[in-house]
């Protein structure tokens, strides 16, 4: 049996935004008849966050659901997510052992999945290690995942160098770029007519996208922080597409504030979730993105969109000139909004595309075909 036929790859995902980055890889694996399963948990299974498991089903029926406790807004709940994920992943690996496990990013449930795979000697392939976001627990979680993982697929050259500095062997580390950029091919995007009708947008006027997550080092400030942002938007009454935050502690204050604001302001439309094709189509056509989402640092530059990056959640992340960072202060945020609304055209060049060229999945497939057998992958050593 060839090495190719021995592959059964698990893709672990707990958040819709993270799953977007798997889609081009899954399509290529299917085309090459490589077996895989998608292990979905956490936010994907929550009605509160839009039951995004339904979107995954549009891309594949090779899905295994790992049920966790209901999501609550507390540190204790996020810790229980880690322990429950360890147990659920362990059971699944015993039931059907994969050749490799793909994990992405820096979330609590991802850490649980990696710990389970580590102790079952399943090689872990980590997307986007080495990124720097010194604004919360994501940072140490991401670096912990790097040390747990056996193969590293970074999104940019700076992160590639960071992983090497962490003592990883060179052959394990590959700079493949941001995989979600592979999606943006011909015929991917929805028409303006479709977006206008579904999301009630007047394309004769500018609109913005708001995504603001809680900051895990400033949980008690989440209410104050979102209100500073909303106060700025209220001043300009600009059409806004707002999306729920992630499930990190502090999310309830943000959701409650968004709901109240949406109820009182007709130009402000709130969504639990927006599916990938719709979201990126909206991003492509918006005036700018505001909040603290990673997509503002990564995908937004590809669309030549400015980003108002608020607070410390994405602090020190490798970014282009399209990103304007500001504190949680409505006066300062308003000054930037005013400036961007006057600005007729985004002066963003291709030099800002620091996250790849849209061919990441092909690079990853070639790496999968060349990697050593399991024992070689598992036997890690620290390189000084």
ABEGO torsion letter per residue (X at the ends): XBAAAABBBBBBBABAAAAAAAAAAAAAAAAAGBBBBBBBBEAAABAAAGGAAAAAAAABABBBBBBBBBBBBBAAAAAAAAAAAAAAAAAAAAABBBABBBBBEABAAAAAAAAAAAAAGBBBBBBGBGBBBBAEAAAAAAAAAAAABABBBBABAAAAAAAAAAGBBAAABBBAEBAAAAABBBGABBBAAAAAAAAGBBAABBBBBBBBBBBAAAAAAAAAAAAAAAAAAAAAGBBBBBBBBBABBGAAAAAAAAAAAAAABAABBBBABBBAAAAAAAAAABABBBEABAAAABAAAAAGBBBBBBEAAABGBBBBAABBBBBBBAAAAAAAAAAAAABABBBBBAAABAAEAGAAAAAAAAAAAABBBAAAAABBBBBX
